[in-house]
Amino acid sequence: MTTQIPAFPSAAVIRRALLEFKIPAFDDQVLQIQQYIRILLVWNEKINLTAIRDPLEILYRHFCESMFAAEAIPLKNGRLADIGSGGGFPGLPLKIMRPGLQVFLVESNIKRVTFLAEVIRELRLNGAQVPEQIAAKQVILWIGGRDLEEIQKIRSWDWSEPIEVPHSLRRLLLVGTRKSSIAGASP
């Protein structure tokens, strides 16, 4: 018995959702979002990538909330590390919106790594990869509100004020800059 994969949102629905988050998109970006949702729904039947099964909710909760960072924080070029990438959120949606970014997806589950590599290949996302190791000087975290206090306790980073994601129940963006180490100082 095969499971029926729900239809993915139309281009008009995707544009309307992005506009609710004040996110402009080109036609090719809308098409990439449609392709990504299609791939995600197919793979999600085999491996658990997201608990969310409704394509419209996937659009809002995963894509729009992830892509909001591209408008809230001046991201045009540079390097972005998505730690614990899972289904590729927020890293790959940010790559779709900001093609100049180099995106590194860090994931420990080999099945999810295979999924991420498939999405990167299918969408032709040059400059996105799943590396073995990564080091960063600045991070942008897409976190749940309950995690904020614990993350801000990490003393090796300077944290900006959190930015609330609109229409989200608990998501925040948090920018951290690694503190430069002083010679002879202990970590």
C-alpha positions as CSV (number, residue, x, y, z in Angstrom):
1,M,0.0,0.0,0.0
2,T,1.5,3.4,-1.0
3,T,0.9,6.6,0.8
4,Q,-0.6,9.5,-1.2
5,I,1.9,12.4,-1.2
6,P,-0.1,15.7,-0.7
7,A,0.1,18.3,-3.5
8,F,2.7,21.0,-3.0
9,P,1.7,24.7,-2.9
10,S,1.3,26.6,-6.2
11,A,3.6,29.4,-7.2
12,A,0.8,31.9,-6.3
13,V,0.4,30.4,-2.8
14,I,4.2,30.5,-2.2
15,R,4.5,34.1,-3.3
16,R,1.6,35.1,-1.0
17,A,3.2,33.3,1.9
18,L,6.6,34.9,1.3
19,L,4.9,38.4,1.1
20,E,3.4,37.8,4.5
21,F,7.0,37.7,5.8
22,K,8.0,40.6,3.5
23,I,10.2,38.3,1.5
24,P,10.6,39.1,-2.3
25,A,11.3,36.2,-4.6
26,F,12.2,35.6,-8.2
27,D,10.4,33.0,-10.3
28,D,13.4,30.6,-10.2
29,Q,13.4,30.8,-6.4
30,V,9.7,30.0,-6.2
31,L,10.3,27.0,-8.4
32,Q,13.1,25.8,-6.2
33,I,10.8,26.1,-3.2
34,Q,8.2,24.0,-5.0
35,Q,10.9,21.4,-5.9
36,Y,12.3,21.3,-2.4
37,I,8.8,20.7,-0.9
38,R,8.1,17.9,-3.4
39,I,11.5,16.2,-2.5
40,L,10.9,16.7,1.2
41,L,7.4,15.1,1.1
42,V,8.6,12.1,-0.9
43,W,11.7,11.5,1.4
44,N,9.7,12.2,4.6
45,E,7.6,9.1,3.8
46,K,10.9,7.0,4.1
47,I,12.8,8.9,6.8
48,N,11.7,11.3,9.5
49,L,12.8,14.8,8.3
50,T,10.0,16.8,9.8
51,A,6.9,16.0,11.9
52,I,5.0,18.5,9.8
53,R,3.2,16.7,7.0
54,D,0.9,19.5,5.6
55,P,2.6,21.2,2.6
56,L,1.2,24.6,3.4
57,E,2.4,24.3,7.0
58,I,5.8,23.2,5.7
59,L,5.9,26.3,3.5
60,Y,5.1,28.6,6.5
61,R,6.9,26.9,9.4
62,H,10.0,25.8,7.5
63,F,10.5,27.9,4.4
64,C,9.1,31.3,5.4
65,E,10.5,31.3,8.9
66,S,13.9,30.2,7.6
67,M,13.9,32.7,4.7
68,F,12.9,35.6,7.1
69,A,16.6,35.7,8.2
70,A,17.6,36.7,4.7
71,E,15.6,39.9,5.1
72,A,16.1,40.5,8.8
73,I,19.9,40.2,8.7
74,P,22.0,41.6,5.9
75,L,23.1,38.3,4.3
76,K,24.3,38.6,0.7
77,N,27.6,36.8,0.6
78,G,29.7,35.0,3.2
79,R,29.6,31.6,4.9
80,L,26.7,30.1,6.8
81,A,26.8,27.0,8.9
82,D,23.6,25.2,9.7
83,I,24.4,22.9,12.6
84,G,22.0,19.9,13.1
85,S,20.6,20.7,9.7
86,G,18.1,17.8,9.6
87,G,15.8,18.5,6.7
88,G,18.0,21.5,5.6
89,F,16.3,24.2,7.6
90,P,17.2,27.0,7.8
91,G,20.3,26.6,5.7
92,L,19.0,25.5,2.3
93,P,16.1,28.0,2.2
94,L,18.6,30.8,3.0
95,K,20.8,29.5,0.1
96,I,17.8,29.7,-2.2
97,M,17.1,33.3,-1.2
98,R,20.8,34.3,-1.1
99,P,22.6,32.4,-3.9
100,G,25.9,34.2,-3.0
101,L,26.1,32.5,0.4
102,Q,28.3,29.5,1.0
103,V,26.2,27.1,3.0
104,F,27.6,24.3,5.1
105,L,25.1,21.8,6.4
106,V,26.3,19.9,9.4
107,E,24.3,16.7,10.1
108,S,25.3,13.5,11.9
109,N,22.5,11.2,10.5
110,I,23.7,9.5,7.3
111,K,20.2,9.2,5.9
112,R,19.6,12.9,6.4
113,V,23.0,13.7,4.9
114,T,22.0,11.7,1.8
115,F,18.7,13.6,1.6
116,L,20.5,17.0,1.9
117,A,23.0,16.0,-0.9
118,E,20.0,15.0,-3.0
119,V,18.3,18.4,-2.5
120,I,21.5,20.2,-3.3
121,R,22.0,18.2,-6.5
122,E,18.3,18.4,-7.6
123,L,18.1,22.2,-7.0
124,R,21.6,22.8,-8.4
125,L,22.6,24.8,-5.3
126,N,26.2,25.6,-6.1
127,G,28.1,26.6,-2.9
128,A,26.0,24.4,-0.6
129,Q,27.6,21.3,0.9
130,V,27.6,18.9,3.8
131,P,31.2,19.1,5.1
132,E,33.0,16.8,7.5
133,Q,34.4,19.7,9.7
134,I,33.7,23.4,10.0
135,A,35.0,26.4,11.9
136,A,33.2,29.7,12.1
137,K,33.9,33.2,13.3
138,Q,30.2,34.3,13.2
139,V,27.0,32.3,13.5
140,I,23.4,33.0,12.9
141,L,21.2,30.8,15.0
142,W,17.5,30.0,14.2
143,I,16.3,28.9,17.7
144,G,13.3,28.3,19.8
145,G,12.6,30.9,22.5
146,R,13.2,28.3,25.3
147,D,16.8,27.9,24.1
148,L,17.7,31.6,24.2
149,E,18.9,31.7,27.9
150,E,21.1,28.6,27.6
151,I,22.7,29.8,24.3
152,Q,23.4,33.2,25.7
153,K,25.4,31.5,28.6
154,I,28.0,30.4,26.1
155,R,30.8,32.8,27.0
156,S,33.0,32.2,24.0
157,W,30.5,34.2,21.8
158,D,29.2,37.8,21.9
159,W,25.4,37.6,21.2
160,S,23.3,40.3,19.6
161,E,19.8,41.1,20.7
162,P,17.4,38.3,19.5
163,I,15.2,39.1,16.5
164,E,11.6,37.7,16.6
165,V,10.5,35.8,13.5
166,P,7.1,37.2,12.4
167,H,4.1,34.8,12.5
168,S,6.2,32.3,14.4
169,L,5.1,30.8,17.7
170,R,8.6,30.7,19.3
171,R,11.3,31.2,16.7
172,L,14.2,33.7,17.1
173,L,17.2,34.7,15.1
174,L,20.4,35.2,17.1
175,V,23.7,36.4,15.7
176,G,26.9,35.5,17.5
177,T,30.5,36.6,17.0
178,R,33.3,34.4,18.3
179,K,35.3,36.3,20.9
180,S,39.0,36.5,19.9
181,S,41.1,34.5,22.2
182,I,43.7,36.2,24.3
183,A,47.1,34.6,24.4
184,G,47.5,32.6,27.7
185,A,43.8,32.9,28.6
186,S,42.0,29.7,29.4
187,P,38.8,28.9,27.5
